[in-house]
Amino acid sequence: QPQPQPQPQPQPTHPTPTSPIQLAVRDHATGITAIGRIRVHERILGYGSHGTVVYEGVLHPEGRRVAVKRLLRQFFDAARKEIAMLIELDEASARVLRYYAMEEDAQFIYLA
């Protein structure tokens, strides 16, 4: 008997984040939230549009100090464009902030 052929799945209209959705784990003793490779400290460095908050953080396992931009998931398209621009500019100039990692949980996207 012939085997049924799988039906093609519709393709998303935009790429999804490269990292799977993580569980953000908060250590209440230290005030640090761990999400994938990124450790987010409580100290706020600044605010942006659409609910964006920039925190002090650390990239693991390297221990590199980074600024962590936390965006609401509903603004993923804007984050994707920002990441593409940062990568392009990073290749052209050493004076541009570097993009090291992206992690996400059910509510936010974190750029380090």
C-alpha positions, 0 to 999 in steps of 0.5 A: 500500500502507498504511504500517505505523503506529509502535507507541507506546513505553511512557512512563518512570515518572519524568522523565529528567534534562534534560541528556544524559549527558556525558563527565566530563573530568578535568584532572589538572594542575589537579584540575578535572573538567569536566562540561557547564557545571559545573567540579568542584574537588577540594575537598570541602565536605561529605558527605551520605546515600547517597554524596552528596559536595558539592564546590567548583565553578564554573558556566561560562561565567559563572564563578559559584562554586557548591557542586556536589552529586554524587549516585549515579545510582541516587538520581535520584528523590531528586535530582528531588524535591530539585530541584523543592523548591529551585525552589519555595522559590527562588520563595518566599524569597531565603534558600534555596540556588539551583539553577543547573544539573544535569549527569550522566555515566554514574555520577553526577548533579551539581547546582550 
